[in-house]
Amino acid sequence: MTQPPLTTNQDLDSARLREAFGVFPSGVVAVAAIVDGAPIGLAASSFTSVSLEPPLVSFSIAATSKTWPTLRRCDHVGVTILREDHGEVCRQLAGPVDHRFDGLTCSVTGQGALTLDDGVAQFDCTIHEEVQAGDHVIVLLQLHAVAHAEASMPLIFHRSGFGRLSASA
């Protein structure tokens, strides 16, 4: 099947871009901490490793997020890579703020970073840098501790839905 050639004067409306961006699968993480005695967090599908030295990861968040301004005040934040059966957990983390952690088993570090106990991996992080990028903020996080499960597979976000990786031979 032949695709039409790319042209530089295309109409790059947000719906068309969202559809094109959606063809690239990504993992999903929870970013969370304890703020004023309560768990606060969000789900992000833009997580990626950045650097080994220093150990850095990143995620992007909409500049209009109402949760990120609260989370960014924390000394430490936890990042949990969600497990392949966490589709409902991801939806819950994107739902009403007061119920995002209902029924979830979590751990909290002495610095307030909150992680989900049954994730694929957990990270204790501090904010290294924030970069304004269009309608989003790219958040670079420095890692201070890490734990991971050997046999779990991550939740995959692809074409606006959740999927799973399949093992290859």
C-alpha positions in Angstrom: 0.0 0.0 0.0 1.4 3.3 -1.0 1.1 6.4 1.2 0.8 9.9 -0.4 4.0 11.9 -0.1 4.4 14.2 2.8 4.0 17.9 2.1 5.1 20.8 4.2 1.9 22.7 4.0 -0.4 20.1 5.6 -3.2 21.1 7.9 -1.7 19.9 11.2 -4.9 20.1 13.3 -4.9 18.6 16.8 -7.2 15.7 15.9 -5.0 14.7 13.0 -1.8 15.0 15.1 -3.4 13.0 18.0 -4.2 10.2 15.6 -0.7 10.1 14.1 0.9 10.3 17.5 -1.3 7.4 18.7 0.3 4.9 16.3 3.4 4.9 18.5 2.8 2.7 21.6 4.0 3.9 25.0 4.0 2.6 28.5 2.0 4.2 31.2 3.1 5.4 34.6 1.6 6.8 37.8 3.3 9.8 39.2 2.4 10.4 42.9 3.2 11.7 46.3 1.7 12.4 49.7 0.6 16.1 49.9 -0.8 17.5 53.0 -1.4 14.0 54.3 -3.3 12.8 51.3 -2.2 10.8 48.2 -2.1 13.0 45.0 -1.2 11.6 41.6 -1.8 11.3 37.9 -1.3 8.9 35.0 1.1 9.7 32.2 1.8 7.9 28.9 4.8 9.9 27.9 7.4 8.3 30.3 10.9 7.6 29.0 14.4 6.9 30.2 16.8 9.8 29.6 20.2 9.3 31.1 22.2 6.8 33.2 24.7 9.4 34.5 23.0 11.1 36.2 20.1 8.8 36.4 17.2 10.7 34.7 13.7 9.9 33.4 11.1 12.1 32.0 7.4 12.5 31.4 5.2 15.2 29.8 2.1 16.7 31.3 -0.4 19.1 29.9 0.3 22.7 30.9 -3.3 22.9 32.0 -3.0 20.0 34.5 -4.6 20.9 37.8 -2.7 18.0 39.6 0.9 18.8 38.5 1.1 22.2 40.3 0.3 20.4 43.6 2.7 17.5 42.9 5.6 19.7 41.9 5.7 21.2 45.4 6.8 17.8 46.8 10.3 17.1 47.8 10.1 13.6 46.2 7.6 12.0 43.8 7.1 8.3 43.1 6.8 6.9 39.6 5.3 3.5 39.1 5.3 1.7 35.7 1.8 0.3 35.5 1.4 -3.5 34.9 -0.4 -5.0 31.9 -3.6 -5.5 33.8 -3.7 -2.0 35.2 -6.0 -0.5 32.5 -8.7 0.3 35.2 -6.1 1.6 37.6 -4.9 4.0 34.9 -8.5 5.2 34.3 -8.9 5.6 38.1 -5.8 7.7 38.3 -7.2 10.0 35.6 -10.6 10.2 37.4 -11.9 12.2 40.3 -9.0 13.5 42.5 -10.5 12.3 45.8 -10.8 8.7 44.6 -7.7 8.1 42.5 -6.1 5.8 45.1 -9.2 4.1 46.4 -8.5 0.3 46.8 -4.9 0.6 45.6 -2.0 -0.8 47.7 0.7 1.8 47.9 4.0 2.5 49.7 5.3 5.8 50.8 9.0 6.8 51.3 10.1 8.9 54.2 10.2 11.9 51.8 6.6 11.4 50.6 7.1 9.6 47.3 4.1 7.3 46.7 4.3 4.2 44.5 1.9 1.4 43.7 3.1 -1.9 45.2 2.1 -4.1 42.3 3.6 -2.0 39.5 6.3 -3.3 37.1 8.8 -0.9 38.5 8.9 1.9 41.1 11.2 4.9 41.3 11.8 7.5 44.0 12.5 10.8 42.2 13.1 14.5 42.6 12.4 17.1 40.0 15.6 17.8 38.0 14.2 20.3 35.6 11.0 21.4 33.9 10.9 22.6 30.3 7.9 24.4 28.7 7.2 22.7 25.4 4.1 24.0 23.6 1.0 23.0 25.4 2.9 20.6 27.7 5.6 20.7 30.3 8.5 18.1 30.0 9.4 17.1 33.5 12.9 15.6 34.0 13.2 13.6 37.2 16.4 12.4 38.9 16.2 8.9 40.3 17.2 8.2 43.9 15.9 4.6 44.3 14.5 1.9 42.1 12.7 -1.5 42.4 11.3 -3.7 39.7 9.5 -7.0 39.2 11.2 -9.6 37.2 8.3 -11.3 35.5 5.7 -8.5 35.1 4.8 -6.9 31.7 3.9 -3.2 31.3 0.6 -1.7 30.3 0.8 -0.3 26.8 -1.2 2.7 25.5 -1.7 2.6 21.8 -4.3 4.2 19.5 -6.2 5.7 22.5 -6.6 2.3 24.1 -4.7 -0.2 26.3 -2.9 -3.2 25.1 -0.2 -5.8 26.0 3.1 -6.8 24.7 3.3 -10.3 23.2 6.4 -12.4 23.8 8.3 -13.1 20.6 10.1 -16.3 19.9 
